[in-house]
Amino acid sequence: MELLQTAVDGFKQYLAMTVPNVVRFAHNTDGPLQYGDQDLPTAEKKMTDAVAAAKALADAYRKLGDTAGAAAADADAVEFGKPLDLASAK
């Protein structure tokens, strides 16, 4: 479970730090640009993986009877599942 928590924490950092730049670069007025080696389809795939990791973590917490941990992981899954758009990139 520790590895799943670490993965979810990493996805949270990616969503907070990298995704906003990826979205801005993807919606560049001169046409889509990559942000380093990241582009919008890559970010969307990572967020799909993030949803799966958060749901797995929530299930693990539920099996241990940790309802607070499960609720936090469920909330992360919802956040990871939101569309990546300019409004979320601010």
N, C-alpha and C positions, 0 to 999 in steps of 0.2 A: 504494500500500500504506500510505503514511503516513496517508491519510484513513481507511482502514479501522481502523488501529490506534487513531487518535484516537476513532473511533466506539466501538470496543470498550472503550476506557478510560472513555469517558463512560457507557456502559451499566454498567460495573463500579461507578462512583460512584452511579448511579441505584439499582442493586441494594443497595448498602451504606447509602445515606443516605435514600432516599425510600421504597423498597418496604417496609421494616419499619413505617413510619408508615401507609402505605396499608393494609397488612394489619391493623394494630391498629384503624384507623378502620373498616374493612370489617366487623370482628367486634365492634364496639361493642355493649354489652349493650342499649342503647336502639335498636338498629337500625343498618344500615350508614350511614356518613357518608363524604363525600368528604374527601380531604386536599388542600386547595387545589383544583386542577382535575383531580386524579388520583383514580381509583377502581380497584377490583380488576380489572375488565375491561381498563381502559387499561393498567395495570401488566402484566397477562398478555400483552397485545398487544405491548408494548414488549419484554418478555422473549423473545417469539417472534422479533421483529426482531433482538434481540441474538444469539440463537442463529445466525440466518442470517449476520449480520455476522461472528461469530467463526469460523464454518465457512469463509466466504469468505476470511478472513484466514489461517486455517490452510492452505487450498489455495494461497494466494499464497506463503506461506512455504515450502511443500513444493516449489513450482515453482522457487524460488530456491535450494533445497537447504538451507534453514535448518530442520533438524529440531527444534532447541530452540524456535524461534519457533512452529513448527507445533504442537508438543506443548503449549505454553502456551496457544495459541489454542484447541486442542481441549479443554483443561481448562476454559477460560472458557465454551465452548459447553455443556459438561456442567453447569457451575454455573448458567448462565443458564436451562437447561432444567428445573431442579428446580421442583417445585410450590411455589407461594407459599402458605405456611400460617403459623399462629401460631408454630410451632416455629422457622421460619426468620426470624421477625421479632424474635427476642430479641436 
